[in-house]
Amino acid sequence: MKDLHEVKNLDELLIYLNTLYPKYIDFDLKRIKKLLRKFNNPEKKISNIIHVAGTNGKGSTIAFINSIAKVYGLKVNTYISPHLINFNERIRLNGEKINNKLLFNTLFEVAKKNNGNKITFFEITTVACFLIFSKFPSDLCLIETGLGGRLDATNVLPSKKISAITKIGYDHEDFLGNDLKKITLEKCGIIKKNTPVVIGYQNKKGVKDIIIKNAIKKQSKIISLYKIPKNWKLGLDGIHQYENATIAVTALKQYFFDIDTKTIKKGLEKVSWDGRIQKINQGKLISKRENLTLIDGAHNLDGALALSNHLKTLKPQKWTLIIGMLKNKNAEGFLKILRSQIDKVFTIPINDQNLIYKASEFKKITTKLKIKSHNYENLENAIENVSKNDALLITGSLYLVGEFLKKN
């Protein structure tokens, strides 16, 4: 890899930043705090923050908040992860993806000040984000945790208006472990003393009680949820999105209490969020198809359950499933949830990812579950072999969904 002074463009710079630490994730806030001090702590200059943690629904919740706030006339900055097609999606200023010039210049400035010290990719890019947000203030700043909460790089924020916790379950067990109580306590780490907290619907036993106890301990007011009527139209498909919309509206009304129902309904209806139960009607990859094509970034068991529940609301039919998954995900459990709705499974690798399920590993799983399956070498070949009259679902990884959107 090139040294920093040899870097000429954004792609090269992002590659360089990925080489600064041997691990993708290493929970320790010392590195990011040290680098932030070199910039006179820009995180302390960001105001009006809603901080969102959880296992599923963080991105959708932020999308709902952003959409309603936009209708209300607010200037909103957002920080999310991961991205689907390009890194610029992660940092948005007033709803617009950050431009390449500002992103490159800021990342380069941060990398230069870091001076080659060991720091994870997410940590150093979070520093860049906070630096940008401190220079481009907004009426509202939406921050999504990367992973966990207590030791997540975003949790260096000293103050916020509201903490919001979406549904908590099992994911990233290789980093967070498989003890649900410990996972929940990590997510609760974003709750700050005397800061109101919104607790989303929880379907795992004991999770809500842990969050409530943590909030009480920190003297943080628990905000009663604003119920979204089921007959309200949402811009995102899936029954589970009413849960995310509830969190979004509750958080906004706590902060901007005079937002009226008309504004809320319009914002909920106008929201869009790529890769979340998204219908694809056109594009070069599916130009010959005559039945429904859905893509969804679900990659854990709760995500599979939400996806399955949505499929039940559609015209009854069996689906051809194209799937690629990272090795740290529960592929067998995922497919087991969707098994009754699947006609056949086409398994594929995911571009630019090393730790993925191999064809032989998928074959063992599909044989065990008695699902017809075939492996293809890439996404294009898999789609070509789906009958144009079959309903098609592409899922299992946000990376795979991003690859589809980029190629389509």
Secondary structure, 3 states (H helix, E strand, C coil): CCCHHHCCCHHHHHHHHHCCCCCCCCCCCHHHHHHHHCCCCHHHHCCCEEEEECCECHHHHHHHHHHHHHHHCCCEEEECCCCCCCHHHHEEECCEECCHHHHHHHHHHHHHHHCCCCCCHHHHHHHHHHHHHHHCCCCEEEEECCCCCCCCHHHHCCCCCEEEECECCCCCHHHHCCCHHHHHHHHHHHCCCCCCEEECCCCCCCHHHHHHHHHHHCCCCECCCCCCCCCCCCCCCCCCHHHHHHHHHHHHHHHCCCCCHHHHHHHHHHCCCCCCCEECCCCCCCCCCCCCEEEECCCCHHHHHHHHHHHCCCCCCCEEEEECCECCCCHHHHHHHHHHHEEEEEECCCCCCCCECCHHHHHHHHHHCCCEEEECCCHHHHHHCCCCCCEEEEECCHHHHHHHHHHC
